[in-house]
Amino acid sequence: MFFVLPMTSIFWIYLLAAVVPAVILMKFIYDQDTVEHEPLSLLFRLLLGGVLAALVSIVLETIGEGILDTFLSQDSPNYSIISAFLVVAVVEEGSKFFFLKRRTWKDPNFNYRFDGIVYAAFVSLGFAAFENIGYVFGYGLSVSISRAFLSIPGHLGFSVFMGAHYGRAKLCADEGDEAGKKKNLFLAWFLPVLLHGFYDSCAMIGTGIATLLFIVFVIVMYIIVFRKIKHESHTDEPV
């Protein structure tokens, strides 16, 4: 009994350190949906979709890295960039987008353009929280602070671009604009891939210039993302 309580306390401290940053951002996005809040049951299923996306990504990234290793040495200066863009970013953003569209495209609750951002954010933050649990329990509390300010908001940032174009695709579909729908669905996946790939490649390269680019990129992206959230919320429209 004397050993169970401390271990239980440590477990909950680690778990809270891993998931609280994602929960805070979920609450922020939820509050920006000022016209009509989405059902909590739907948001919970989107969180689970994010967890499934993370599990799928683990498998696909392992396969992707194995294929990349057969064509390119890990010592190659291009390895980190190719891995970041064509393996990590393509797989993770593709997995998120798959579960996002599968769960929400025909859902009757998807009736406002800003809903796209809410849905994409909850899938991505479910992904980020699950991923963060692995990092915090694997490497300790020391990684929780940096990931709270970088990795988790990074996933949110990618999701805002995904959700904004996803909402526009839904609007185009309802207006009979097939070309606009296809264009925005593509951008809903492609733009997050570009952002995620650049983010990860700078972090993985680790040189002084790459680190400087990473810092500038993160600051600029956060500014753009939070302005975009406010703008999309204030100009929301039914679909």
Secondary structure as GFF3:
##gff-version 3
##sequence-region A 1 239
A	DSSP	alpha_helix	4	32	.	.	.	ID=ss1
A	DSSP	alpha_helix	40	71	.	.	.	ID=ss2
A	DSSP	alpha_helix	79	82	.	.	.	ID=ss3
A	DSSP	pi_helix	83	89	.	.	.	ID=ss4
A	DSSP	alpha_helix	90	104	.	.	.	ID=ss5
A	DSSP	alpha_helix	115	139	.	.	.	ID=ss6
A	DSSP	alpha_helix	142	149	.	.	.	ID=ss7
A	DSSP	alpha_helix	151	174	.	.	.	ID=ss8
A	DSSP	alpha_helix	178	205	.	.	.	ID=ss9
A	DSSP	alpha_helix	208	234	.	.	.	ID=ss10
###
